[in-house]
């Protein structure tokens, strides 16, 4: 009976350490069962160790520099106690992934291009985080300015793909090839901006964005390894860097990634999926990120559609994004993260199976 109670308590309220072990196990199983050569394991392990080790030095430094997070007043009230936790954690684990990916892949043009796009999006996130810290307000860059910068980065990346004659065909379910022609570029720009913002919205609970990104990167790397081994290495490096970051970001988080990390992660995923021609696989492994985005869009749309004479509307969810709705419905943070990890792993398996 005590054993059953212990098992049930872990399922309902796992600790951050339990989730770190779960995430590590899921990544290891994905490599073992779906990557026959295990070529992604060395970069995965190396960046995990370097990112985790570097964080032991950087996180205390961020705390000394008073890089404390300014919490949203309209967010869950339980999150207010997290105010002051160092942010901008993306400034140490994203460069680790980029440096190792470039060296390990021997600076192939595809990896260099994706790395530059990722660095640009990290820069946009850094500016946003810096504005928040500078003015001690949770309002960083204006939404318009952030969108303009993201679109500019996306346009330059699309121009590079055009010059380098990246295929404008997309493959569905491994066999159905659809030539998009000019419409591919519109879709590509949308995917880059949407993916980065979707990952950003997911970053709202300790260990959530970093862990789901680690699973998504490894899944995408496994899918594209036969055709784009250099980009697969890039994905493995990012997966490992995210896992190393989770060592410090697991509940209770000692550091947050901030927009510096979340925008970079989404941009990197989208860029790899576009060059590799695996938008269908990208869509599947990013299912939770898009769910988070759709929940925000649905919440805002429903509120506006039901707005009465008093100027107030009804809410579809208790709070958006969706993970906040689960929080206010009684789910613990760690239970939400654990459920998202498992669902994301299943989506990755589905994506690998359908590629």
N, C-alpha and C positions, 0 to 999 in steps of 0.2 A: 504493500500500500504506500509506503514511504517512497519507494522507487517510482511508482506511478505518479505520485504527487510531484516528485522532483522533475520527471519528464514533462508533465503538463505545465509546470511553472516555467521551464525553459522555453516551451513552445509559445506560451502566452507573453512572457516577459524575459527574453534572453538578454544577456549582458552584452556590452560592446565587445568583450573578448570572445564570447560565443560566436558573434557575428563575424569577427575577424577570422576565426577558425573555419567557419562555414564558407566564407568567401575564398579563402586559400584552398579549401578542399574542392570547391566547385571549379576553380581555375585549373587545378591539377588534373581533375577528372576530365575536363574538356580537352586538355592537351593529350592525355594518355589515350583516350578513346577515339578522338577524331583527328589527331595529328600524327600520322604513321611514322614520320621521320623524327618527331620530337625536336625539330630544328628551332621551334619557337621557345623551347624551355630555357636555354641558356640566357637569351636577352631578357626573358621574363624574370628569371631569378636574379640576374645582375642588377637590373633597374629597381627591383623590389628592395634589395639590400642597400643600394646606394641611396635611394629616395628615403627609405626608413631611417638610415643612419644619418643622412644630412639633416633630416627633420629634427633630430636630437640636438643639433646645434642651432638651427634656424628658428625653431619655435620659441625657445627662450629669448633669442635676440628680438623677435617680433614683439614679445611681451615687454622687453626692456624699452623698446622704441615706442611703446604705447599704441600699437597698431590694433586697438580693441574694436571689435565689431559694434556698430550702432544698430540696435534692434528696431524692427518695424513696430510702431505703436499699434497698428491695426492687425498685427499678426497674433498668433496664439499667445495668451497671457503667460503661459508656462515658459515661453521662450525668453521672457524679459530677464530671467535670472542668468541667461547666457551672455548678457551685455558685458563687454570688456574682453571676451575671448579673442585672442589674436586672429586676424584675418589675413588675406592675401597669401594664403598658403600655396596657391598656384605658382607663386614666384620661385619656389624651390623644386617642386616635383615636375612641373612642365619642362623647364630647361634640362633637367636630368634625362627625361624621355627624349627630348629633341637631340641632345648631344650624342647619346648612345645610339639613337636610331640613325643619325647621319654617319657616324663612324662605322657602325656594324654593317650598314648597307653600302658602304664605300661611296657615299655621296652621289648616288644615282640621281638623275634629273627629276624623276618622279618624287623621290623622298625629299629632295631639296625644295621642290615647289610646295609640297604639302607642309613641310617644316616652316617655310616662310609665311604661308597662310595662317598656320597655327600661331606663330609668333606674333603676327599682326593682330589676331583676335585676342591673344593674351594681352597685347598692348592696349587694346580697347578696354578690356576688363580692368587692367591696371589703372587706367585713367579714371574709370568709374569708381573703383575702390578708393583711389587717392582723393577724389573729390569728396567722397563721403567722410573720410577720415579728416581731411583738411578743414571742412566746415562743420564737423561734428553733427551731421544730419544724414538721414538715410536716403537723401536725394542726391544722387551723383550726377552723371551726365544726363542731360534731358533725353527722353525716349527718342525724340527726333534726331538729335545729334548721334546717339548710339546707333540708330538704324542707318543713318547716312554713312557712318564709318564702316558698318558691317557690309552694306551694299557696295561701297567702294572697294573693300577687300575682296568681296565675292566677284565683282566685275573684273578686277585685275587677274584673279585666279582663272576666271573663265577665258580671258584673253590669252593667258599662257596656254591653256588647254587647246584653244583654237589654233594658235600658232604651231603647237606641237601635234596637231591633228589627232587629238584624242577622239575616240569613236563616240558618235552621237546616238548609237544604238543602246537600248536597255534590254536586259534579259529577264524574263519572268519565269519562275519555276524551273530554271535551269535549261530550258529549251526554247521557249517562245521569245523570239527576238523582235523587238519593235523599233524600227528606225524613226527617230523623232526629228531629225534634221534641225531646222532653226529653232523649233520649240524646245529642244534639249537645253539651249542656253538659258531660256527663261526658267525652265525647271531647275537647272543647276544653281542659278542665283537664288531661287526660292529655297532650295534644299540647304544651302550653306547658311543662310540667315535663319531659317526656321529651326534647323538642328542646333545651332548655337544657342538660340533663345530657349529651345525646349530643354536643353541640358541645364541652362541657367535656372529655369523654373523648378527643376527637380532638386536643386541644391537648397533644401530647406530643413533637412533633418540630419542629425549627425550620422555620417557614413553613407548617406543615401546616394548622392550623385557620384562620388568617387567609386563606390563599390559597383554600382550598376554600370558605370563607364568601363571599369576594369573588365567586367564580363562581356560587355558589348565589343570592346576593342579586341579581346582575344577571339571572340566568335567571328568577327569580321576578318581577322588575320587568318584564321583556319580556312575560311571560305576562299580567300583570294590567294593563299599560299601557292597552289599549283601554277597559277598564271602570273602572279606578281609577288615573287618571294621577297623583293626588297620592301614593298609596302606591308607585307605580312610581318616583317621584322619591325617596321615602324609601329605597327599595332601591338606587337608583343611588348615592345619597350614602354608604350603608354599604359598597357595593362599592368605591367609590373610597377611602374612609377605610381599608378593609382593605388595599387595594393600597399606599397610602402607608405603612401600618404595616409591610408586608412589606419595604419598603426597609431597615428597621432590624432586622427579625425574620428575614430570610433567613439561611441557614446561612453562616458561624457567627453565631448570633443575638447582637445587641447588647442586646436587651431581649426579655422575654417578656410576653405579654398578661395572664397570670394569669387567675384566675376573674373578675376585674373585667371582662375583655373577653369571655371565652368564654361565660359565662352570659348576658351581654347580647346577644351575637350570636344564640344559640339562641332566646332569648325573642323577639327582634325578628322573626326569620324566622317563628316560629310565629304570632305576633300578626298579621302581615301576611297569611299564608295563611288564617287564620281569618276575618278581616274580609272579605277578597276572595272567600272561598268556593272557594279553590283548594287544598284539602287534598291532592288527588291529585297536583297539580303539586308541592306542597311535599314530599310523600312521595318523589317521584322525585328531585328535586334534592338531597334530604337523604339519599339512599341510603347514602352513605359514612358519614355520622354514625350512622345506625341500624346499619350493619354493625359499627361500633366498639362500640356499646352491646350488640348481640347477642353479640358475641365475649366481652364481660365476663360477661354473663348465662350464656352457655353454659359458660364456664370455671368459674365458681363452682358451677353446677348439676352439672356432670360431676364436679367434685372432691368435692362432698358425696355424690353418688350412688355413688361408688366408694370411699368412705372405709372402711377396714378396721378391725380390732380395735385397731390401733396409733394410730388417730385420723388417719391420713394417707390421702389419696386420690390419684387420678391426674389429670394435667393434660391437657386436650384440646389446648391450645396451649402453646407454649413460654413465652409470657407474654401477658397481655391488658392493654390492648386489642390489636386485630389488628396495628396498625402496629409494636408491640413484638415480636410474633411474627415479623414480616418482618425486623426488625432482627437478632434472634437467629438467624434463618435465613441470615444473610449479606448481606442487602440493606443498602446504605448509606442513611443518612438522606435524602440528596438524591434518590436513586433512588426511594425510597418516596414522597416528596413529588411528584416529577415524575409518577409513575404515578397518584397520587391526583388530581392536577390534570387529567390527560387523561381519566381515568374520569369525574370529576365533570362535565367539559365535555360528554362524551357523554350523561350522564344529563340534563343541562340541555337538550340538543338533543332528546332523546326526550320530555322534559316539554313543551317548546314544540310539538313535532309533535303530541302527543296532547291538547293543550289546546283 
